[in-house]
Amino acid sequence: MQNTVKYPSEKIPVVKEDYDVVVCGGGMAGCGAAVQAARSGAEVLLIERLEMLGGLGSAGWVGNFCAAEGGLAGQGRVFDDIVNALRDYRAIGEENGWMVKRDKKLNRVNRTFDHRYLPLVLQEMALEAGVDVLYASDIIGAECSGKMIEKVVIHNRSLTQKVAAKVFIDATGDGILSRHAGGSALPDDPNFPGVIKPSNMMAMRKADNTPEPPEDMRCSDSMEPKYSVWPDAGDQKMLKMKLFHRNLDTSTGKGYSDAVRTMRQETPAFAEHFRQHHDADYVYSGSAPMLGLRESVRIEGDYVLTVDDCRSGCRFEDAVAYGTFTIDANEVSEILPPYQIPMRSLLVKNVENCLVAGRCFSADRLALSSARTMATCCLMGQAAGMAATLASGPEVRGVKASHVRRELIKASDNDEALVQQMMVKCKE
Ligand SMILES: Cc1cc2nc3c(=O)[nH]c(=O)nc-3n(C[C@H](O)[C@H](O)[C@H](O)COP(=O)(O)OP(=O)(O)OC[C@H]3O[C@@H](n4cnc5c(N)ncnc54)[C@H](O)[C@@H]3O)c2cc1C
């Protein structure tokens, strides 16, 4: 019997023995998974290390849903419900002052929203569906028997505890659970090594009185901050600080910490550059608590979705989700046709009862640069949550993708756009 727990396992208390599904990570993918699984009747625990749900969409201040032209229709019921709930708060929609910006050249649409409302909306939806939400709790290990996860090990204010479930979903963005359980990170793509360097979201607000900055906050000639200004978002200007040129390695704990430190050190200079070159009436009003890491670890699944699959608009017999966005990597920007995401790329290789969803699913780097959009992450999560619920026990590989697809479509009230995108060539 293999046991990956590094602690005196028998001394760690078990919080609960009988969850059907434990979802690790409460970003867009994790929320999609947890809400769907609970709506389908599973007993679900959602574990999140922060004090809010939404991941990069909320703590990373990424207040912009993007997709190919054609809008965001057909991304599944959970995502639709998120957008509608944001609209109820007047936190999305042109009618409420939130810009929708079209990029004709790249055939894509940006729909800004108020990221401050996302944690409220996601929590409301999770609780309403009956999800148990455990905040401020870190996944720190997995107790396994052979290729089966029996319990996740967590750490929080009660110190170390374990939670048992039949099926686990890794939506941590970093493949934390999968790696603890014996799954592997995909190797670097030799043509596109490393990951996209981090960015960070920061905000400037209009002020009546903008004092001259102290000397050391002004831009030095040696440092030219690179950033883009997002489409007008509410009462603030949102800047995406690009830290590409800093050669930061975020793949290790120390490297990630260095990236966060660098970002905080450079923030005043970005703010001042904006004042000097864009609008002197604005002052700095904060930056996202969570570093804007687009990519981290991609976990190896039963299938690795490739950029060539995406380029050819591939249709898979086991499709359970789809993407529409462009390739959006440092090196390549390219329009893609709608492509499908197979269930095999959500099944963690070498682990029997674990699915992966969101920005750490099994894809090559350029495929991920498209599929990591929040709508697609949420739809992947929804599919994983549905598959986990349909599994009669821990054997998620026994679940038919056609069954998952049918139930997802049913849950969306047969949304025509979703039906179209989920159509497969092969007979079911
Ligand atoms: C700067 C930037 C700009 C972007 N722009 C856009 C855009 O315009 N439009 C768009 O659609 N997408 C955009 N994206 C991409 C998108 O925001 C992300 O890919 C998407 O939100 C990822 O969702 P996720 O749920 O997979 O991961 P995350 O949002 O990273 O969520 C993972 C969650 O897991 C939690 N977690 C991690 N480790 C643990 C642990 N050990 N224990 C417990 N919990 C844990 C985290 O706290 C987090 O809440 C952008 C990303 C960045 C960084």
Ligand as a Chemical Component Dictionary entry (heavy atoms), coordinates in Angstrom:
data_LIG
# 
_chem_comp.id                   LIG 
_chem_comp.type                 NON-POLYMER 
_chem_comp.pdbx_formal_charge   0 
_chem_comp.three_letter_code    LIG 
# 
loop_
_chem_comp_atom.comp_id 
_chem_comp_atom.atom_id 
_chem_comp_atom.alt_atom_id 
_chem_comp_atom.type_symbol 
_chem_comp_atom.charge 
_chem_comp_atom.model_Cartn_x 
_chem_comp_atom.model_Cartn_y 
_chem_comp_atom.model_Cartn_z 
_chem_comp_atom.pdbx_ordinal 
LIG C1  C1  C 0 -3.252  39.039 -15.552 1  
LIG C2  C2  C 0 -4.288  38.081 -16.049 2  
LIG C3  C3  C 0 -5.219  38.489 -16.979 3  
LIG C4  C4  C 0 -6.199  37.601 -17.408 4  
LIG N1  N1  N 0 -7.171  38.037 -18.256 5  
LIG C5  C5  C 0 -8.246  37.270 -18.500 6  
LIG C6  C6  C 0 -9.369  37.804 -19.195 7  
LIG O1  O1  O 0 -9.344  38.943 -19.627 8  
LIG N2  N2  N 0 -10.448 37.012 -19.372 9  
LIG C7  C7  C 0 -10.497 35.703 -18.920 10 
LIG O2  O2  O 0 -11.529 35.032 -19.086 11 
LIG N3  N3  N 0 -9.428  35.160 -18.269 12 
LIG C8  C8  C 0 -8.321  35.932 -18.050 13 
LIG N4  N4  N 0 -7.244  35.411 -17.359 14 
LIG C9  C9  C 0 -7.215  33.969 -17.040 15 
LIG C10 C10 C 0 -8.133  33.565 -15.886 16 
LIG O3  O3  O 0 -8.249  34.588 -14.935 17 
LIG C11 C11 C 0 -7.630  32.310 -15.183 18 
LIG O4  O4  O 0 -7.050  31.400 -16.080 19 
LIG C12 C12 C 0 -8.800  31.592 -14.487 20 
LIG O5  O5  O 0 -9.420  32.488 -13.602 21 
LIG C13 C13 C 0 -8.291  30.363 -13.771 22 
LIG O6  O6  O 0 -9.302  29.797 -12.992 23 
LIG P1  P1  P 0 -8.996  28.502 -12.130 24 
LIG O7  O7  O 0 -10.204 28.243 -11.304 25 
LIG O8  O8  O 0 -8.494  27.413 -13.001 26 
LIG O9  O9  O 0 -7.732  28.892 -11.219 27 
LIG P2  P2  P 0 -7.572  30.011 -10.094 28 
LIG O10 O10 O 0 -8.382  31.198 -10.378 29 
LIG O11 O11 O 0 -6.110  30.177 -9.908  30 
LIG O12 O12 O 0 -8.202  29.305 -8.806  31 
LIG C14 C14 C 0 -7.504  28.335 -8.057  32 
LIG C15 C15 C 0 -7.995  28.423 -6.625  33 
LIG O13 O13 O 0 -7.398  27.381 -5.867  34 
LIG C16 C16 C 0 -6.953  27.899 -4.637  35 
LIG N5  N5  N 0 -5.834  27.072 -4.177  36 
LIG C17 C17 C 0 -4.604  26.978 -4.742  37 
LIG N6  N6  N 0 -3.824  26.149 -4.028  38 
LIG C18 C18 C 0 -4.586  25.707 -3.003  39 
LIG C19 C19 C 0 -4.339  24.826 -1.918  40 
LIG N7  N7  N 0 -3.159  24.220 -1.739  41 
LIG N8  N8  N 0 -5.334  24.603 -1.023  42 
LIG C20 C20 C 0 -6.557  25.210 -1.184  43 
LIG N9  N9  N 0 -6.831  26.055 -2.202  44 
LIG C21 C21 C 0 -5.868  26.297 -3.097  45 
LIG C22 C22 C 0 -6.542  29.328 -4.955  46 
LIG O14 O14 O 0 -6.526  30.138 -3.815  47 
LIG C23 C23 C 0 -7.603  29.745 -5.963  48 
LIG O15 O15 O 0 -8.741  30.308 -5.358  49 
LIG C24 C24 C 0 -6.227  36.258 -16.931 50 
LIG C25 C25 C 0 -5.259  35.834 -16.005 51 
LIG C26 C26 C 0 -4.299  36.742 -15.564 52 
LIG C27 C27 C 0 -3.309  36.270 -14.542 53 
# 
loop_
_chem_comp_bond.comp_id 
_chem_comp_bond.atom_id_1 
_chem_comp_bond.atom_id_2 
_chem_comp_bond.value_order 
_chem_comp_bond.pdbx_ordinal 
LIG C1  C2  SING 1  
LIG C2  C3  SING 2  
LIG C2  C26 DOUB 3  
LIG C3  C4  DOUB 4  
LIG C4  N1  SING 5  
LIG C4  C24 SING 6  
LIG N1  C5  DOUB 7  
LIG C5  C6  SING 8  
LIG C5  C8  SING 9  
LIG C6  O1  DOUB 10 
LIG C6  N2  SING 11 
LIG N2  C7  SING 12 
LIG C7  O2  DOUB 13 
LIG C7  N3  SING 14 
LIG N3  C8  DOUB 15 
LIG C8  N4  SING 16 
LIG N4  C9  SING 17 
LIG N4  C24 SING 18 
LIG C9  C10 SING 19 
LIG C10 O3  SING 20 
LIG C10 C11 SING 21 
LIG C11 O4  SING 22 
LIG C11 C12 SING 23 
LIG C12 O5  SING 24 
LIG C12 C13 SING 25 
LIG C13 O6  SING 26 
LIG O6  P1  SING 27 
LIG P1  O7  DOUB 28 
LIG P1  O8  SING 29 
LIG P1  O9  SING 30 
LIG O9  P2  SING 31 
LIG P2  O10 DOUB 32 
LIG P2  O11 SING 33 
LIG P2  O12 SING 34 
LIG O12 C14 SING 35 
LIG C14 C15 SING 36 
LIG C15 O13 SING 37 
LIG C15 C23 SING 38 
LIG O13 C16 SING 39 
LIG C16 N5  SING 40 
LIG C16 C22 SING 41 
LIG N5  C17 SING 42 
LIG N5  C21 SING 43 
LIG C17 N6  DOUB 44 
LIG N6  C18 SING 45 
LIG C18 C19 SING 46 
LIG C18 C21 DOUB 47 
LIG C19 N7  SING 48 
LIG C19 N8  DOUB 49 
LIG N8  C20 SING 50 
LIG C20 N9  DOUB 51 
LIG N9  C21 SING 52 
LIG C22 O14 SING 53 
LIG C22 C23 SING 54 
LIG C23 O15 SING 55 
LIG C24 C25 DOUB 56 
LIG C25 C26 SING 57 
LIG C26 C27 SING 58 
# 
